[in-house]
């Protein structure tokens, strides 16, 4: 595989930002002119990091490069600070992460790389904060993705008092989220409230196929995962849920869940190129 690191000035983030992009490698049976000039457009996985992370996380802590190589898949890994994949107009000159992915990064990838822009060729996934971000993009932009996978992250009822992540260190985060959007009512009516959006979009035929996964020892998210699974059944939201015994909020689980996500997406090992 080819690994591309791109640093560029973002209009929506109002400053330089970084992405890593995994690109399919040239098959040894083909010459450079045959491979690079074939005009083929590849399927794309938009892969989001979690809290405290950045564009390097998936490369450093998982086997994503191997999995992409086996599937001739383009993988795009952006940086999003701890912004919850939301717009933060009050931060500095403005840090509009929600708009950035669809309005700037997608056009960049589709026009600068051999990436297909067709809905059926695009998938989105993420862990923890990236799992919440996956829900935000999949539910607000169902026309852009064929399927989505939220690992250790799911829609949450922000209006309730029993959500585990609202306690402890995440209580301050919830306060910031609500202040950023102008209060609880504005948040509940906005694009980040995927709990509401899940109900509104439950019968939308354009909705991507949804996959939610969590480790049974994930003290941070497991209770919320179980709560959302019950809610999904109540509202008639079609989705696949899979919990794995013995795993916590950890990279061993996310690497395993990434493999299962790719299987759920229907991205099987079809590499006809290099065997070693």
Secondary structure as the mmCIF struct_conf table of DSSP 4:
data_model
#
loop_
_struct_conf.conf_type_id
_struct_conf.id
_struct_conf.beg_label_comp_id
_struct_conf.beg_label_asym_id
_struct_conf.beg_label_seq_id
_struct_conf.end_label_comp_id
_struct_conf.end_label_asym_id
_struct_conf.end_label_seq_id
STRN STRN1 UNK A 2 UNK A 10
TURN_TY1_P TURN_TY1_P1 UNK A 11 UNK A 14
STRN STRN2 UNK A 15 UNK A 23
HELX_LH_PP_P HELX_LH_PP_P1 UNK A 24 UNK A 27
TURN_TY1_P TURN_TY1_P2 UNK A 28 UNK A 29
BEND BEND1 UNK A 30 UNK A 30
HELX_RH_AL_P HELX_RH_AL_P1 UNK A 32 UNK A 36
TURN_TY1_P TURN_TY1_P3 UNK A 37 UNK A 37
BEND BEND2 UNK A 38 UNK A 38
STRN STRN3 UNK A 42 UNK A 42
STRN STRN4 UNK A 44 UNK A 48
TURN_TY1_P TURN_TY1_P4 UNK A 51 UNK A 52
TURN_TY1_P TURN_TY1_P5 UNK A 55 UNK A 56
HELX_RH_AL_P HELX_RH_AL_P2 UNK A 57 UNK A 61
BEND BEND3 UNK A 62 UNK A 62
HELX_RH_AL_P HELX_RH_AL_P3 UNK A 64 UNK A 71
TURN_TY1_P TURN_TY1_P6 UNK A 72 UNK A 72
STRN STRN5 UNK A 74 UNK A 78
TURN_TY1_P TURN_TY1_P7 UNK A 81 UNK A 82
BEND BEND4 UNK A 83 UNK A 83
TURN_TY1_P TURN_TY1_P8 UNK A 84 UNK A 85
BEND BEND5 UNK A 86 UNK A 86
STRN STRN6 UNK A 87 UNK A 88
TURN_TY1_P TURN_TY1_P9 UNK A 89 UNK A 90
BEND BEND6 UNK A 91 UNK A 91
TURN_TY1_P TURN_TY1_P10 UNK A 92 UNK A 93
STRN STRN7 UNK A 95 UNK A 96
HELX_RH_AL_P HELX_RH_AL_P4 UNK A 97 UNK A 100
HELX_RH_PI_P HELX_RH_PI_P1 UNK A 101 UNK A 105
HELX_RH_AL_P HELX_RH_AL_P5 UNK A 106 UNK A 112
BEND BEND7 UNK A 113 UNK A 114
STRN STRN8 UNK A 115 UNK A 115
HELX_RH_3T_P HELX_RH_3T_P1 UNK A 119 UNK A 121
STRN STRN9 UNK A 122 UNK A 127
TURN_TY1_P TURN_TY1_P11 UNK A 128 UNK A 128
HELX_RH_AL_P HELX_RH_AL_P6 UNK A 129 UNK A 140
HELX_RH_3T_P HELX_RH_3T_P2 UNK A 142 UNK A 144
BEND BEND8 UNK A 146 UNK A 146
STRN STRN10 UNK A 147 UNK A 151
BEND BEND9 UNK A 152 UNK A 152
TURN_TY1_P TURN_TY1_P12 UNK A 158 UNK A 159
BEND BEND10 UNK A 161 UNK A 161
HELX_RH_3T_P HELX_RH_3T_P3 UNK A 164 UNK A 166
BEND BEND11 UNK A 167 UNK A 167
TURN_TY1_P TURN_TY1_P13 UNK A 168 UNK A 168
HELX_RH_AL_P HELX_RH_AL_P7 UNK A 169 UNK A 181
TURN_TY1_P TURN_TY1_P14 UNK A 182 UNK A 182
BEND BEND12 UNK A 183 UNK A 183
HELX_RH_AL_P HELX_RH_AL_P8 UNK A 184 UNK A 189
BEND BEND13 UNK A 190 UNK A 190
TURN_TY1_P TURN_TY1_P15 UNK A 191 UNK A 192
HELX_RH_AL_P HELX_RH_AL_P9 UNK A 194 UNK A 200
TURN_TY1_P TURN_TY1_P16 UNK A 201 UNK A 203
TURN_TY1_P TURN_TY1_P17 UNK A 205 UNK A 206
HELX_LH_PP_P HELX_LH_PP_P2 UNK A 207 UNK A 208
STRN STRN11 UNK A 209 UNK A 215
TURN_TY1_P TURN_TY1_P18 UNK A 216 UNK A 217
TURN_TY1_P TURN_TY1_P19 UNK A 219 UNK A 221
HELX_RH_AL_P HELX_RH_AL_P10 UNK A 222 UNK A 235
TURN_TY1_P TURN_TY1_P20 UNK A 236 UNK A 236
STRN STRN12 UNK A 240 UNK A 244
TURN_TY1_P TURN_TY1_P21 UNK A 245 UNK A 246
BEND BEND14 UNK A 249 UNK A 250
HELX_RH_AL_P HELX_RH_AL_P11 UNK A 251 UNK A 265
TURN_TY1_P TURN_TY1_P22 UNK A 266 UNK A 266
BEND BEND15 UNK A 273 UNK A 273
#
